[in-house]
Amino acid sequence: MSKATSGGHTGSAAAFLDWIKASLFRRTLGLLINLIGLVVLVYTCWGKLQVMPNVPEALVGGLIAAGCTALGAASIVFFRNLSARILDSLLGFGAGVMLAASVFSLILPGLDAARGLGMGSWQAACTLGVSVLFGSCLMLFIDSRLPHEHFIKGVEGPVSIIRRTWLFVFAITLHNLPEGLAIGVAYASGPEVGKPLMTGISIQDIPEGLVVAIALVAAGYSRTKAMLIGAASGLVEPLGAALGAGIVSHSVLLLPWGLGFAAGAMLFVVSHEIIPESHRKGHEIHATSGLTIGFILMMILDNAFQ
């Protein structure tokens, strides 16, 4: 090989290394700019949220619920093999908590809020009935349009080339969004309503996060990926909480409608998602026992905070 050829190769290698360094520098600079922009955005949004009544408390409540979901997902390190009966019992427990929360923390306060606006008993009941129906119908519409995959039931919604991981992510997001909205709307009604609801949902989010992670592992995902997806699934809860509290806080007239809407969304998830999943393997007794315990626990929490 001639010196000229050798020098040409050396020059090409040096140019290639310079290009890599420049590319890494640009990527690092771009990432740094994006991070700075994100910090500024979060700081600005937080400043605006603080002047809105009940929104900061709702956001904190949503973050606590998300943290409990992450804690449950991380528990897969210690609880690697749980029987199907226990898993169905945990699903039933979550369904019971959400069912009681819909009644005691959303519908009943919604009726009180409607009466506080001067509505009669019939008008208040009809207002809550329509809002519950609206929340359930909207979740039904999203469920039919958003491709997702149940752990046992399989794929639902329009599916093209979406990877199974994203189908599970969409399903979990569809499940957790009503919980976040419920926390936010409940805090908009007042801390005496928001705290028991947030506590109950946070308690049931721990076994729920574990069930999600175990189901993902059973579906073929690694434990690390299952834990990360399970933890990330709870991030929609603080977003939903801030959104729900922010919308309802703009007008007191929206409070009974918001409470009923959140209740309808949660009832849809309980009936359409959780109960069928917990009964599909033939462990109805265990699932129903878990539902009863969860319902009683949430009922006690709701009354204990008043």
C-alpha positions as CSV (number, residue, x, y, z in Angstrom):
1,M,0.0,0.0,0.0
2,S,1.4,3.4,-1.0
3,K,1.9,6.2,1.4
4,A,-0.7,8.2,-0.5
5,T,-3.3,5.5,-0.1
6,S,-2.4,5.0,3.5
7,G,-2.7,8.7,4.1
8,G,-6.1,8.8,2.4
9,H,-7.4,6.1,4.6
10,T,-6.1,7.9,7.7
11,G,-7.6,11.1,6.5
12,S,-11.0,9.4,6.0
13,A,-10.9,7.8,9.4
14,A,-10.1,11.1,11.0
15,A,-12.9,12.8,9.1
16,F,-15.3,10.0,10.1
17,L,-14.3,10.4,13.8
18,D,-14.7,14.2,13.5
19,W,-18.1,13.6,12.1
20,I,-19.1,11.3,14.9
21,K,-17.9,13.8,17.5
22,A,-19.8,16.6,15.8
23,S,-22.9,14.4,15.6
24,L,-22.6,13.4,19.3
25,F,-22.1,17.1,20.2
26,R,-25.2,18.1,18.2
27,R,-27.3,15.3,19.8
28,T,-26.0,16.2,23.3
29,L,-26.7,19.9,22.7
30,G,-30.2,19.1,21.3
31,L,-30.9,16.9,24.3
32,L,-29.8,19.6,26.7
33,I,-31.9,22.2,24.9
34,N,-34.9,19.9,25.1
35,L,-34.3,19.2,28.8
36,I,-34.1,22.9,29.5
37,G,-37.3,23.5,27.5
38,L,-39.0,20.8,29.5
39,V,-37.9,22.3,32.8
40,V,-39.1,25.7,31.8
41,L,-42.4,24.2,30.6
42,V,-42.9,22.3,33.8
43,Y,-42.0,25.4,35.9
44,T,-44.4,27.5,34.0
45,C,-47.2,25.0,34.2
46,W,-46.7,24.5,37.9
47,G,-46.8,28.3,38.4
48,K,-50.2,28.4,36.6
49,L,-51.5,25.3,38.4
50,Q,-50.7,26.8,41.8
51,V,-53.1,29.7,41.3
52,M,-56.0,27.3,40.4
53,P,-57.9,26.0,43.4
54,N,-57.4,22.3,44.3
55,V,-55.3,21.5,41.3
56,P,-52.0,21.2,43.1
57,E,-53.5,18.9,45.7
58,A,-55.1,16.8,42.9
59,L,-51.7,16.6,41.1
60,V,-50.0,15.5,44.3
61,G,-52.8,12.9,44.8
62,G,-52.3,11.6,41.3
63,L,-48.6,11.4,41.8
64,I,-49.1,9.4,45.0
65,A,-51.4,7.0,43.1
66,A,-48.8,6.7,40.3
67,G,-46.1,6.0,42.9
68,C,-48.2,3.2,44.3
69,T,-48.6,1.7,40.9
70,A,-44.8,1.8,40.4
71,L,-44.3,0.2,43.8
72,G,-46.6,-2.6,42.9
73,A,-44.9,-3.2,39.6
74,A,-41.5,-3.2,41.3
75,S,-42.8,-5.9,43.7
76,I,-42.5,-8.4,40.9
77,V,-38.9,-8.8,42.0
78,F,-40.2,-10.4,45.2
79,F,-43.4,-12.0,44.0
80,R,-42.4,-13.7,40.9
81,N,-44.9,-16.6,40.9
82,L,-48.4,-16.0,42.2
83,S,-51.2,-18.4,41.6
84,A,-54.1,-17.5,39.2
85,R,-56.5,-17.5,42.2
86,I,-54.4,-14.9,44.0
87,L,-54.1,-12.7,40.9
88,D,-57.9,-12.9,40.3
89,S,-58.5,-12.1,44.0
90,L,-56.3,-9.0,43.6
91,L,-58.1,-7.9,40.4
92,G,-61.4,-8.4,42.3
93,F,-60.1,-6.3,45.2
94,G,-59.3,-3.5,42.8
95,A,-62.7,-3.7,41.2
96,G,-64.3,-3.5,44.7
97,V,-62.3,-0.4,45.6
98,M,-63.2,1.3,42.3
99,L,-66.9,0.3,42.6
100,A,-67.2,1.7,46.1
101,A,-65.3,4.8,45.1
102,S,-67.7,5.4,42.3
103,V,-70.6,5.3,44.7
104,F,-69.4,6.9,47.9
105,S,-66.7,9.3,46.6
106,L,-68.2,10.4,43.3
107,I,-71.9,9.8,42.9
108,L,-73.1,10.7,46.4
109,P,-71.0,13.9,46.6
110,G,-72.2,14.6,43.1
111,L,-75.8,14.5,44.3
112,D,-75.0,16.7,47.2
113,A,-73.2,19.2,44.9
114,A,-76.2,19.2,42.5
115,R,-78.6,19.9,45.4
116,G,-76.2,22.6,46.6
117,L,-76.7,24.4,43.3
118,G,-80.5,24.5,43.9
119,M,-81.5,21.4,42.0
120,G,-84.4,19.3,43.3
121,S,-84.0,15.6,44.1
122,W,-85.3,14.5,40.6
123,Q,-83.2,17.1,38.8
124,A,-80.1,16.2,40.8
125,A,-80.6,12.4,40.2
126,C,-81.2,13.0,36.4
127,T,-78.1,15.2,36.2
128,L,-75.9,12.5,37.8
129,G,-77.5,9.8,35.7
130,V,-76.8,11.6,32.5
131,S,-73.3,12.4,33.5
132,V,-72.6,8.8,34.5
133,L,-74.0,7.6,31.2
134,F,-71.8,10.1,29.3
135,G,-68.7,9.0,31.1
136,S,-69.4,5.4,30.4
137,C,-70.2,6.0,26.7
138,L,-67.1,8.1,26.2
139,M,-65.0,5.2,27.6
140,L,-66.8,2.8,25.4
141,F,-66.1,5.0,22.4
142,I,-62.4,5.2,23.3
143,D,-62.3,1.4,23.9
144,S,-63.7,0.8,20.4
145,R,-61.3,3.2,18.7
146,L,-58.1,2.6,20.7
147,P,-56.3,-0.6,19.8
148,H,-55.3,-2.5,23.0
149,E,-54.8,-6.0,24.2
150,H,-56.3,-7.6,27.3
151,F,-54.1,-10.1,29.3
152,I,-56.5,-13.0,28.8
153,K,-59.2,-11.8,26.4
154,G,-56.8,-10.8,23.7
155,V,-56.7,-8.0,21.1
156,E,-59.5,-5.4,20.8
157,G,-60.0,-2.4,18.7
158,P,-58.6,-1.7,15.2
159,V,-55.1,-3.2,15.0
160,S,-52.7,-2.9,12.1
161,I,-49.0,-3.1,12.6
162,I,-48.9,-2.0,16.2
163,R,-46.5,-4.0,18.4
164,R,-48.0,-6.0,21.2
165,T,-46.1,-3.9,23.8
166,W,-47.9,-0.8,22.8
167,L,-51.2,-2.7,22.8
168,F,-50.7,-3.5,26.4
169,V,-49.6,0.1,27.2
170,F,-52.8,1.4,25.6
171,A,-54.9,-1.1,27.6
172,I,-53.2,0.0,30.9
173,T,-53.6,3.7,30.0
174,L,-57.3,3.1,29.2
175,H,-57.6,1.5,32.6
176,N,-55.8,4.2,34.7
177,L,-57.1,7.3,33.0
178,P,-60.5,7.2,34.8
179,E,-58.7,6.8,38.1
180,G,-56.7,10.0,37.6
181,L,-59.8,11.9,36.4
182,A,-61.7,10.7,39.5
183,I,-58.9,11.9,41.8
184,G,-58.9,15.3,40.2
185,V,-62.6,15.8,40.2
186,A,-62.9,14.6,43.8
187,Y,-60.3,17.1,44.9
188,A,-62.2,19.8,43.0
189,S,-65.1,18.9,45.3
190,G,-62.9,19.4,48.3
191,P,-60.1,17.6,50.2
192,E,-62.6,15.8,52.4
193,V,-63.8,14.0,49.2
194,G,-60.4,13.8,47.4
195,K,-58.4,12.3,50.3
196,P,-60.3,9.1,50.8
197,L,-60.7,8.5,47.1
198,M,-57.0,9.0,46.5
199,T,-56.2,6.8,49.5
200,G,-58.4,4.0,48.2
201,I,-57.2,4.2,44.6
202,S,-53.5,4.3,45.8
203,I,-54.0,1.2,48.0
204,Q,-55.6,-0.8,45.1
205,D,-52.9,0.5,42.7
206,I,-50.2,-1.5,44.5
207,P,-51.7,-5.0,43.8
208,E,-52.9,-3.7,40.4
209,G,-49.3,-2.7,39.4
210,L,-48.1,-6.1,40.5
211,V,-50.8,-7.9,38.5
212,V,-49.9,-5.9,35.4
213,A,-46.2,-6.7,35.7
214,I,-46.9,-10.4,36.3
215,A,-49.3,-10.5,33.3
216,L,-46.7,-8.9,31.1
217,V,-44.1,-11.4,32.1
218,A,-46.6,-14.2,31.4
219,A,-47.1,-12.6,28.0
220,G,-43.4,-13.0,27.2
221,Y,-41.9,-9.7,28.4
222,S,-38.7,-9.5,30.4
223,R,-39.1,-8.7,34.1
224,T,-37.3,-5.3,33.6
225,K,-39.6,-4.3,30.7
226,A,-42.7,-5.5,32.6
227,M,-41.7,-3.5,35.6
228,L,-41.0,-0.4,33.6
229,I,-44.3,-0.6,31.6
230,G,-46.2,-1.2,34.8
231,A,-44.6,1.8,36.5
232,A,-45.1,4.0,33.4
233,S,-48.8,3.0,33.3
234,G,-49.5,5.1,36.4
235,L,-48.1,8.3,34.9
236,V,-51.4,9.0,33.3
237,E,-53.0,9.4,36.7
238,P,-51.4,12.7,37.8
239,L,-52.1,14.1,34.3
240,G,-55.8,13.0,34.5
241,A,-56.0,14.4,38.1
242,A,-54.7,17.8,37.1
243,L,-57.0,17.8,34.0
244,G,-60.1,16.8,36.0
245,A,-59.4,19.3,38.8
246,G,-58.6,22.1,36.4
247,I,-61.7,21.7,34.3
248,V,-64.1,21.4,37.2
249,S,-62.5,24.2,39.1
250,H,-63.3,26.7,36.4
251,S,-67.0,26.5,37.3
252,V,-68.9,25.2,40.2
253,L,-71.7,24.3,37.8
254,L,-69.4,21.6,36.3
255,L,-68.8,19.8,39.7
256,P,-71.8,17.4,39.7
257,W,-71.3,16.7,36.0
258,G,-67.6,16.0,36.6
259,L,-68.2,13.7,39.5
260,G,-70.8,11.8,37.6
261,F,-68.6,11.6,34.5
262,A,-65.7,10.2,36.5
263,A,-68.0,7.6,38.2
264,G,-69.3,6.5,34.8
265,A,-65.8,6.1,33.4
266,M,-64.7,4.0,36.5
267,L,-67.9,1.9,36.3
268,F,-67.1,1.1,32.7
269,V,-63.6,0.0,33.5
270,V,-64.9,-2.2,36.4
271,S,-67.6,-3.9,34.3
272,H,-65.8,-4.1,31.0
273,E,-62.2,-4.6,31.9
274,I,-61.6,-5.9,35.5
275,I,-64.4,-8.2,36.3
276,P,-64.3,-10.1,33.0
277,E,-60.5,-10.5,33.4
278,S,-60.9,-11.8,37.0
279,H,-63.6,-14.3,36.1
280,R,-62.2,-15.6,32.9
281,K,-60.1,-18.4,34.5
282,G,-63.0,-19.8,36.6
283,H,-62.0,-18.3,39.9
284,E,-65.3,-16.4,40.4
285,I,-65.5,-17.1,44.2
286,H,-62.0,-15.7,44.8
287,A,-62.6,-12.7,42.6
288,T,-65.9,-11.9,44.2
289,S,-64.4,-12.3,47.7
290,G,-61.7,-9.8,46.7
291,L,-64.3,-7.4,45.3
292,T,-66.3,-7.6,48.5
293,I,-63.2,-6.9,50.7
294,G,-62.2,-4.0,48.4
295,F,-65.6,-2.5,48.5
296,I,-65.8,-2.7,52.3
297,L,-62.3,-1.2,52.7
298,M,-63.1,1.8,50.4
299,M,-66.4,2.3,52.2
300,I,-64.7,2.5,55.6
301,L,-62.0,4.8,54.2
302,D,-64.6,7.1,52.7
303,N,-66.5,7.4,56.0
304,A,-63.4,7.6,58.2
305,F,-62.1,10.8,56.5
306,Q,-65.4,12.6,56.9
